[in-house]
Amino acid sequence: MHHKRAFGETGLNVSPLGLGTVKLGRNIGVKYPKKFTIPNDKEAIDLIYKAKDLGINLIDTAPSYGNSEERLGGLLKDTRNEWIICSKVGEEFKNGRSQFNFSPRHTRFSVERSLRRLNTDAIDIILVHSDGNDEDIVTNFGTLEVLSDLKKEGKIKAFGMSCKTLKGGLLAAKKSDGVMVTWNLGYEKDVPIINYCTENNKGIFIKKALDSGNAVLSAEAGSIRKSFDMILKHRGVSSIIIGTINPIHLTNNTLLAEKILVSE
Ligand SMILES: NC(=O)c1ccc[n+]([C@@H]2O[C@H](COP(=O)([O-])OP(=O)(O)OC[C@H]3O[C@@H](n4cnc5c(N)ncnc54)[C@H](OP(=O)(O)O)[C@@H]3O)[C@@H](O)[C@H]2O)c1
């Protein structure tokens, strides 16, 4: 996967597939259809190096993904400069449940903690981890404004929001470098956000492209190919973040994406 795509106007160039890391750090309170065991250190490092060998340079994490950030801090320590790291602010996962805090104070605390956990001087992209009240967060909390300050201070290089609503997603896109939205064969409600971002040079990450694994289990043959085909052919999409801990799935997904990109 030599080809890279721009994340809006940030100067960051990402592989069209990224690696999502929920399953590297958390296996409770998740919505995946099958139970799984969190990979051990050997399995995790093998997965990261497999991704790197395949040309993937984008890795997505969050404070709410268990110890995903801390693990990545160790796993990426020798190759840090070769990765674009995207993390989040706003959601914490404690004692088996999610808690949300979008205040300016918590936002700054959270980013500084992520810098320590990820063992880095600057995080490439920070997204607000929405609880579903996108508009309220963008309008009333000042979260994006603190992220803009942190960008000026050089602690992050870009910021935006992982959105859950159309109206809030459009608002967030207007006030930031880019957004993460859901798009899969059964969910197309966020496509107007993607179109807005394309027209206005904002970055776009796609989450849940395989409906968190449900698409894979559906009876419909070729659902991964159909989903990738639909998404990758949209010229505005920067990257699809796929959450996998299976190196064979990672390889197959990358080969499939490459085939689609070559045929464009
Ligand atoms: N910010 C947010 O609010 C938010 C919310 C959700 C997700 N995300 C980000 O987006 C990423 C992706 O979302 P997601 O993990 O929910 O959903 P997803 O990428 O749609 O689906 C992941 C699931 O699909 C399975 N899978 C992947 N490739 C496969 C293949 N070739 N064959 C069979 N199964 C396959 C994975 O299982 P295996 O491990 O067995 O491959 C995993 O259980 C997350 O990891 C996270 O980084 C962000």
The ligand as an SDF file (V2000), in Angstrom:
LIG
                    3D

 48 52  0  0  0  0  0  0  0  0999 V2000
  -14.3240    7.0560   17.5710 N   0  0  0  0  0  0  0  0  0  0  0  0
  -15.3230    6.2440   17.6720 C   0  0  0  0  0  0  0  0  0  0  0  0
  -16.3830    6.6180   18.1660 O   0  0  0  0  0  0  0  0  0  0  0  0
  -15.1360    4.8770   17.1450 C   0  0  0  0  0  0  0  0  0  0  0  0
  -16.1490    3.9760   17.2780 C   0  0  0  0  0  0  0  0  0  0  0  0
  -15.9510    2.7500   16.7390 C   0  0  0  0  0  0  0  0  0  0  0  0
  -14.7760    2.4820   16.1150 C   0  0  0  0  0  0  0  0  0  0  0  0
  -13.7670    3.3780   16.0270 N   0  0  0  0  0  0  0  0  0  0  0  0
  -12.4700    3.0810   15.3540 C   0  0  0  0  0  0  0  0  0  0  0  0
  -12.7200    2.4580   14.1230 O   0  0  0  0  0  0  0  0  0  0  0  0
  -12.1320    1.1580   14.1320 C   0  0  0  0  0  0  0  0  0  0  0  0
  -12.9920    0.2210   13.3270 C   0  0  0  0  0  0  0  0  0  0  0  0
  -14.2640    0.0480   13.9180 O   0  0  0  0  0  0  0  0  0  0  0  0
  -14.7210   -1.3640   14.4770 P   0  0  0  0  0  0  0  0  0  0  0  0
  -13.5380   -2.1200   14.9600 O   0  0  0  0  0  0  0  0  0  0  0  0
  -15.8570   -1.1070   15.4060 O   0  0  0  0  0  0  0  0  0  0  0  0
  -15.3810   -2.0520   13.2080 O   0  0  0  0  0  0  0  0  0  0  0  0
  -14.9400   -2.6610   11.8040 P   0  0  0  0  0  0  0  0  0  0  0  0
  -13.5820   -2.2510   11.3830 O   0  0  0  0  0  0  0  0  0  0  0  0
  -16.0950   -2.4210   10.9090 O   0  0  0  0  0  0  0  0  0  0  0  0
  -14.9460   -4.2420   12.1240 O   0  0  0  0  0  0  0  0  0  0  0  0
  -13.9730   -4.8520   12.8620 C   0  0  0  0  0  0  0  0  0  0  0  0
  -14.3500   -6.3020   13.0120 C   0  0  0  0  0  0  0  0  0  0  0  0
  -14.3430   -6.9300   11.7290 O   0  0  0  0  0  0  0  0  0  0  0  0
  -13.5420   -8.1030   11.7760 C   0  0  0  0  0  0  0  0  0  0  0  0
  -12.7930   -8.2040   10.5100 N   0  0  0  0  0  0  0  0  0  0  0  0
  -11.9500   -7.2930    9.9580 C   0  0  0  0  0  0  0  0  0  0  0  0
  -11.4650   -7.7350    8.7780 N   0  0  0  0  0  0  0  0  0  0  0  0
  -12.0090   -8.9700    8.5800 C   0  0  0  0  0  0  0  0  0  0  0  0
  -11.8820   -9.9580    7.5390 C   0  0  0  0  0  0  0  0  0  0  0  0
  -11.1090   -9.7450    6.4630 N   0  0  0  0  0  0  0  0  0  0  0  0
  -12.5730  -11.1170    7.6750 N   0  0  0  0  0  0  0  0  0  0  0  0
  -13.3630  -11.3470    8.7600 C   0  0  0  0  0  0  0  0  0  0  0  0
  -13.5120  -10.4540    9.7750 N   0  0  0  0  0  0  0  0  0  0  0  0
  -12.8480   -9.2810    9.6830 C   0  0  0  0  0  0  0  0  0  0  0  0
  -12.6060   -7.9230   12.9440 C   0  0  0  0  0  0  0  0  0  0  0  0
  -12.3320   -9.1890   13.5080 O   0  0  0  0  0  0  0  0  0  0  0  0
  -10.8270   -9.7910   13.5140 P   0  0  0  0  0  0  0  0  0  0  0  0
  -10.1040   -9.0770   14.6250 O   0  0  0  0  0  0  0  0  0  0  0  0
  -11.0490  -11.2310   13.7540 O   0  0  0  0  0  0  0  0  0  0  0  0
  -10.2520   -9.4840   12.1550 O   0  0  0  0  0  0  0  0  0  0  0  0
  -13.3900   -7.0550   13.9130 C   0  0  0  0  0  0  0  0  0  0  0  0
  -14.1070   -7.8110   14.8340 O   0  0  0  0  0  0  0  0  0  0  0  0
  -11.9750    0.7940   15.6120 C   0  0  0  0  0  0  0  0  0  0  0  0
  -10.9780   -0.1860   15.8320 O   0  0  0  0  0  0  0  0  0  0  0  0
  -11.6240    2.1250   16.1780 C   0  0  0  0  0  0  0  0  0  0  0  0
  -10.2340    2.3850   15.9810 O   0  0  0  0  0  0  0  0  0  0  0  0
  -13.9600    4.5740   16.5110 C   0  0  0  0  0  0  0  0  0  0  0  0
  1  2  1  0
  2  3  2  0
  2  4  1  0
  4  5  1  0
  4 48  2  0
  5  6  2  0
  6  7  1  0
  7  8  2  0
  8  9  1  0
  8 48  1  0
  9 10  1  0
  9 46  1  0
 10 11  1  0
 11 12  1  0
 11 44  1  0
 12 13  1  0
 13 14  1  0
 14 15  2  0
 14 16  1  0
 14 17  1  0
 17 18  1  0
 18 19  2  0
 18 20  1  0
 18 21  1  0
 21 22  1  0
 22 23  1  0
 23 24  1  0
 23 42  1  0
 24 25  1  0
 25 26  1  0
 25 36  1  0
 26 27  1  0
 26 35  1  0
 27 28  2  0
 28 29  1  0
 29 30  1  0
 29 35  2  0
 30 31  1  0
 30 32  2  0
 32 33  1  0
 33 34  2  0
 34 35  1  0
 36 37  1  0
 36 42  1  0
 37 38  1  0
 38 39  2  0
 38 40  1  0
 38 41  1  0
 42 43  1  0
 44 45  1  0
 44 46  1  0
 46 47  1  0
M  CHG  2   8   1  16  -1
M  END
$$$$
